[in-house]
Amino acid sequence: MLTVGSSMIHGPLEPTPEDLSTCGRLVMLAGTGDTYNFDPQDQLLHALEAKHADVRGVRFEGGHTVPPEPTRSALAELLRPP
């Protein structure tokens, strides 16, 4: 799964499910200049990792609009066999 512009979390994750190890790969794209969704502490990323999710954060220079190249690279990674 590819998620764009959603590295921000307000509050903890829901308690269930406790284990996300079987949810598949997740890549989160976020612009370092996105005033709405960028979290420099990567709280959502760390919360997902704590639940054993196969997750990776990708930062790019820019704001809320995601340039094509980070998207292509993230999709290529997700479509590559594990």
C-alpha positions as CSV (number, residue, x, y, z in Angstrom):
1,M,0.0,0.0,0.0
2,L,1.2,3.5,-0.8
3,T,-0.1,6.4,1.3
4,V,0.6,10.0,0.4
5,G,0.7,12.9,2.7
6,S,-0.3,11.1,5.8
7,S,2.7,10.9,8.1
8,M,0.9,12.9,10.8
9,I,-1.0,11.3,13.7
10,H,-2.9,12.9,16.5
11,G,-3.1,10.6,19.4
12,P,-2.3,6.9,19.6
13,L,-3.3,4.2,17.1
14,E,-6.4,2.1,17.9
15,P,-5.5,-0.8,20.2
16,T,-6.6,-3.4,17.7
17,P,-5.3,-5.0,15.8
18,E,-2.2,-5.5,17.9
19,D,-0.1,-7.1,15.2
20,L,0.2,-5.7,11.7
21,S,2.9,-8.0,10.5
22,T,0.7,-9.6,7.9
23,C,-0.8,-6.4,6.5
24,G,1.7,-6.2,3.6
25,R,4.2,-3.5,2.8
26,L,3.4,0.1,3.4
27,V,5.3,3.1,2.1
28,M,4.4,6.6,3.3
29,L,5.4,9.6,1.2
30,A,5.5,13.0,2.9
31,G,6.9,16.4,1.8
32,T,9.1,18.1,4.4
33,G,7.4,21.3,3.6
34,D,3.9,20.0,4.0
35,T,2.4,22.1,6.7
36,Y,-0.7,19.9,7.0
37,N,0.8,16.3,7.1
38,F,4.5,16.3,7.8
39,D,5.7,15.1,11.2
40,P,9.4,15.4,11.7
41,Q,9.2,12.9,14.6
42,D,7.6,10.2,12.4
43,Q,5.1,9.3,15.1
44,L,2.8,7.4,12.8
45,L,5.7,5.5,11.3
46,H,7.0,4.5,14.8
47,A,3.5,3.5,16.0
48,L,3.1,1.2,13.0
49,E,6.5,-0.3,13.5
50,A,5.6,-0.9,17.2
51,K,2.8,-3.1,15.8
52,H,5.3,-4.9,13.6
53,A,4.1,-3.4,10.3
54,D,6.4,-3.6,7.3
55,V,6.5,0.2,6.9
56,R,8.9,2.7,5.4
57,G,8.7,6.5,5.3
58,V,9.9,8.4,2.3
59,R,10.5,12.1,2.6
60,F,10.9,14.5,-0.3
61,E,11.7,18.2,-0.6
62,G,8.4,19.9,-1.2
63,G,5.0,20.5,0.1
64,H,1.6,18.8,-0.1
65,T,1.9,18.0,-3.8
66,V,3.9,14.8,-4.4
67,P,6.3,14.9,-7.4
68,P,6.1,11.9,-9.8
69,E,9.6,10.5,-9.0
70,P,9.1,9.6,-5.4
71,T,5.7,8.1,-6.3
72,R,7.3,6.0,-9.1
73,S,10.1,4.8,-6.9
74,A,7.8,3.8,-4.0
75,L,5.4,2.0,-6.4
76,A,8.3,0.1,-8.0
77,E,9.4,-1.0,-4.5
78,L,5.9,-2.1,-3.5
79,L,5.5,-4.1,-6.7
80,R,8.8,-5.9,-6.4
81,P,8.4,-9.4,-5.0
82,P,9.5,-9.5,-1.3
